Amino acid sequence: MEKRLLEHPGSMDVLIMTEELYRRLQSLGEFDLKTSSWITTPDDIRDKGGALFCERRYGTVFTFHNGADSYYSVRGFRGYTLI
């Protein structure tokens, strides 16, 4: 049975970062230099099977898109929790 990414962090009271929050995080340090992370994707993109992810390369934060199913197992997500 395949689960959507949003079901996993939500079960731990963790929210997936938006692109704005991801860029804020990157202003605090350099993360995802050799990896990339799923971020919150607008519903209109998700409804078409797409997903957004970010990474830092060459001193720059990049945002990309891909089919959510095609790379599910090799990419993590950046999350946060409110306290």
N, C-alpha and C positions, 0 to 999 in steps of 0.2 A: 504494500500500500504506500503510495507516494503522498508526502505531506508538503504543504507550502511552507516556505521559510518563515513566514509570519507566525505560524503556529508554534514554532520552537521557542523563540525568545519570549513571546507573550506568555508562555506557560511559566516563565521564571520572573515575571514582572520586569522584563527588559524591553526597551523600545529600540527599534532599529534607527540608526542615525539618518538624518536627512543630509542632503548634499551640503547645506549651509553648516550644519553641525560638524560634519566631516572636515570641511575646510577650516573651521575654528579649531578643531583638534590639531590639524596639521600646523596651525600657527603656534602651537605650544611645543612642538617637537616634530621629528621626522618619523612617520609611521608608514607601514606598507611599502618599504623600499624594495622588497623582493616578493611581495604578495599583493593581493587586491582584496577588497571587501565589498560585499553587497551593501547597498544603501536603500532607503525607502524609495519606492518607485511609484509615480502617479498611477492611479487606477486605470486611466485610459491606455497607458502603455502595458500595464499588467494584463488587462483584458485581451490584449493582442498577443500575449505570450512573452512579452519583453521584460527586461529587468535592467536596472542601473547598478554600476559598481564603480569604485574609485580606487586610485593608487597614486603613489608619489614616485616620480622618475625625473631625473635630471633637474632636481630642485623645483619641480612643478607638480601641482595636483591635477590629475586628469580624471575626467568622468567619461565612462564608456557605457555602451548598451550591448546587450546580447540576449539571446533566447534564454529564458530562465531555466529551462530543462537541460540545455546543452552543457552547462558547466556547474551544475548544482553541487557536485561532490568535491570540487577542488577549490572552492572559494568560501571564506568565512564571512562574517558580518561584523560590523562595528555597532555596538549597542550602548545604551546608557539607561540609567534608572534614576528616578526622581526620589529624593529623600527629604 
